[in-house]
């Protein structure tokens, strides 16, 4: 499992990727206004649980939680996420996993589902048919055509993972809807470089 109109930094959501250890409260709090959500991509439910406690303290007004590639533990982790406080996005590694989730949990309307792709996409149509609401994809595979076709099918494109300002600026200007990063200040640092 793993912003339309003119692109601006406000239209491109930034997900701070948390891996390996519990994030520092101070770092997240200091950069809160530049972070729209938190991304988790490891199957350690203890680390995710502790991280969610920190996220709850910092993001008192709620935020987005992106769960990527969690395989068999996503149910256990989903129990720790309050969908009333957080907007939850689940990214599946395989189309079959997405299809199964939609079949078995279609009543969970408050959860957005998507697909994490590591190969070029010829068309987002097949994922739209499965019910994908977003495509999580490496920046090197994102093309203007993909963004246009995804937008026409109401599918968001989220770049995974972007840690340098030049790539971030290029993606925002091309119209991506979000990025996952380990750099909590990337949105702030890129503001003056983005052409609107």
N, C-alpha and C positions, 0 to 999 in steps of 0.2 A: 504494500500500500504506500505506498508512499503517496477608465476612465476614458471615457470617450471624449468627444469634442477635441479641443487642442490639448496635446499632452503637456502637462506641467508636473512638477514634483508632487503637488498635492493630489493629482489624479493617479499617480503610480504608488501603490501601497508598498511599504517596506516591512518585510518580516525578518526579525532578528533570529538567526539560527542558533539554537542552544544545543551543544553536544558535549558529551563526556563528563561534564561536571555541572554543578548548580551555578547559575549565573550570579554575578555580583549585583546585589540590590542597588548599590550606589550608581554603578555604571548604567543600569537600565533606567533608574529614576532620573539621572542627569540628562539622559537623551530621550526621555519619554515622548516629547513632542515630535521627534523624527521617526518614531517607531509605531507602525500601525498594528503589528501583530508579532507573535512569537512562532517560530517553526521548530518542530522536533522531528528528528529522523532516526532515532535510535530506539531499540526495543527495551531499554532499561526503564521499567515503569517506576522504580524508586526515584531515579534522577528526575524523571518527568514529574512525578508527584511533588517532590521538593521544589522543583522549578515552578510548578503551578502555584504553590503557596506564595512564592516570591512575586510572581506575576500578579496574583490577586491583590497583594499589598501595594504594588506600584500602579497597576492599571485599575484603579478603583472605579473608573467610568467604563470599564470593559475594554476588550480588545479582541482581535482575531487570533485564533489558535489554528495553526496549520500542522496537521499530523501527516508525516510522510513515511511510507514504507514500513509500517509497523506490523505487518503480517498478522500473526496469531494473537498478539497482545493488544490489538487496538481496542477490543471490547473492555478489557481491564482498565486501560487508560481512559477510555471514554467515560467510564464510571467516575473518574476523578475530575472530569471537566464539567463545570456547571454551564449548561447551554443557555441558561438565563443571563449569565454574566459575560460569556464569551460567544463570539460567532465562530463556529467550528468548521474547518475545511479538512476533509479527508482526501488524501491523494493515494491512489492505488497503483501498484507497479504493473499489474496485468489487467487487460480489459475484462477478463473473466471474473476477477475479484470485484471489479466495479459493478458488473452485471449482477453478480450474486448479492452484493450489498444492497443494490437497488431493489432486488426481488424480496430479500428477507427483511429489509429495514426501510422500505419505501415510506413508512409512516413518520419517519424522522425528518420532517420538513425543515427543521431548523439547522440541519447539517448540509453544507455544500459538499458535493463529491466531484472528484476530478481524477485525472490520470497523470502519472509521472512517466514521461517518455525520455528515452536516451538515444533514440534513432530519429532521423528526419521524418517529418510528417508530410505525407502527400496531400492529405485533406483532413480537416477536423470533423468532417461529416460523420464518419464511423463512430467517433466518440460522442458526438451529439446524439446519435441514435441510442447509445447506451445510457444516456442521461448525464454525461459529464458536463459540469458547469464551469470547469477550468482545466487548462492543460499546464502542467508543470514541466518545464523543458530547459535544457542547458542553453545559455545565451548564444552559443555558436550555431545552434540549429534554428534560431528565430529569424524569419524572413518577413518582409512586408506582406507578401501574399498570405502567409499563415495568419498574421494579425488581422488582415482584412476578412479572410474567410471565417476565422473564429468569431470575429465581431458580428458578422452577418448571421451567425448561428447562436449568438448570445453566449459565447464561451470566452472566459477570460484567459489571457496568457500571462503566466507567472514565470519569470526567469529564475532558474535554480542552478547555480549560485553565482552571485555577482559581488566581487570584493574590491573592484577598482573603479575609480570615479569615471574614467573615460568610457568604460563599457556601460556603466550605469546611465550616463548622459545619453549615449547612443540609443540605448533601449528605451529610455523615457521619451526621447524625441521621435522614436519610431512608433510609439503608442502602446507599449506593453502595459498591462494592468497592475503588475506587481513584480517585485524582486525579493529573493531570499538572499540574505547576506550575513556575514559575521562581523560586519563593520557597522556599529550602531549609529555612526555619524555620517554615513554615506549620503543621505538626503540633504543634510545641512551643508556638507562640503561641496556638493554639486550644484546647489541652488543658482549660483552666479554664472554657471557654465551652460545652463539649459536655455535654449532658444525657444521663446514662446510666440 
